[in-house]
Amino acid sequence: MSWAKSGLAWGFIVSSVVVLWALFGLGGRDYFATPLGVRGYAPGHRLLRPSGPIGQSFGLAGTVLLVVPFAYMARKRLARAKGIGTAKAWLEVHLFCGIVGPVLVTLHTTLKFNGVVSAAYWSMVVVMLSGFVGRFLYVRIPHSIRGNELTRAELDASAANLRDTISRSVSSKYMLERIQRVERETVPADSADLSLFGLLFGEIALGRKLRWLDRELASSGLLAETRAEVIRLTAERSMLLRRLAYLQRTKKLFAMWHVFHLPLVYVLLVIAAGHITVALYMGYVPFRW
């Protein structure tokens, strides 16, 4: 998926815009820097305090965005809901909400963390950070365009097709050996080479090898357009072979991540619901400032 269509990209863009608006458009930079004891006298207090028009709106919008991912979870578990959109699209929405929601809630707190509510806040932060880990693992399990996990037979067939396409693009046996060298040096040969370090940082080494291959292809006189296509195909095949090699380990780590991630999500939900209930009981009714 291109960066422009990524929930992560839009999450960071929207979050940046909102934060800049709060800091410089609403005077939040001075307000958040004011000591808590005298913050009530600051010019931005009426708008930005947690119960104020802007502060409360940040909290409400952030809470709604944090609840949206539960629809993603329900979509995965309910048979009738699986036909609504693609799994990949739901994941991108989940990522977008998981970034923007915590940012809005942080602005709602005015950077004041105390009491039981702080447990909900830090649970939210841990959930958000662990979400990045989950996405890192998820994208390393090959999926179809609709987000369905591909079978090993389908992955093997794709790798074979890429190999044949590369062979047709490069007729020189010498250059084919150079391409195969990239694969040998970046794809684990057996289970003994499947280190966690290789899973996390092996793609950096692949990038270096591809730059080396590009120089080799250029020195052979290969046209720039053909060279770029060969590099693209080699990168795609090498990545596919890497993910095939790490597939079982990645799935195991992803399952372990779920065991860690989901309980924190439910803790966050329970404490946040308690906070909202107490706020309503104390008379902080939304949109009554």
Stockholm file with secondary structure:
# STOCKHOLM 1.0

chainA/1-289         MSWAKSGLAWGFIVSSVVVLWALFGLGGRDYFATPLGVRGYAPGHRLLRPSGPIGQSFGLAGTVLLVVPFAYMARKRLARAKGIGTAKAWLEVHLFCGIVGPVLVTLHTTLKFNGVVSAAYWSMVVVMLSGFVGRFLYVRIPHSIRGNELTRAELDASAANLRDTISRSVSSKYMLERIQRVERETVPADSADLSLFGLLFGEIALGRKLRWLDRELASSGLLAETRAEVIRLTAERSMLLRRLAYLQRTKKLFAMWHVFHLPLVYVLLVIAAGHITVALYMGYVPFRW
#=GR chainA/1-289 SS CCGGGCHHHHHHHHHHHHHHIIIIISSHHHHHHSCGGGGGGSTTHHHHSTTSHHHHHHHHHHHHHHHHHHHHHHHHHCGGGTTSSCHHHHHHHHHHHHHHHHHHHHHHHTTCCCTTHHHHHHHHHHHHHHHHHHHHHHTTSCBCTTSCBCCHHHHHHHHHHHHHHHHHHCCCHHHHHHHHHHHHHHSCSSGGGCCHHHHHHHHHHHHHHHHHHHHHHHHTTCCHHHHHHHHHHHHHHHHHHHHHHTHHHHHHHHHHHHHHHHHHHHHHHHHHHHHHHHHHHTTCCTTCC
#=GC SS_cons         CCGGGCHHHHHHHHHHHHHHIIIIISSHHHHHHSCGGGGGGSTTHHHHSTTSHHHHHHHHHHHHHHHHHHHHHHHHHCGGGTTSSCHHHHHHHHHHHHHHHHHHHHHHHTTCCCTTHHHHHHHHHHHHHHHHHHHHHHTTSCBCTTSCBCCHHHHHHHHHHHHHHHHHHCCCHHHHHHHHHHHHHHSCSSGGGCCHHHHHHHHHHHHHHHHHHHHHHHHTTCCHHHHHHHHHHHHHHHHHHHHHHTHHHHHHHHHHHHHHHHHHHHHHHHHHHHHHHHHHHTTCCTTCC
//
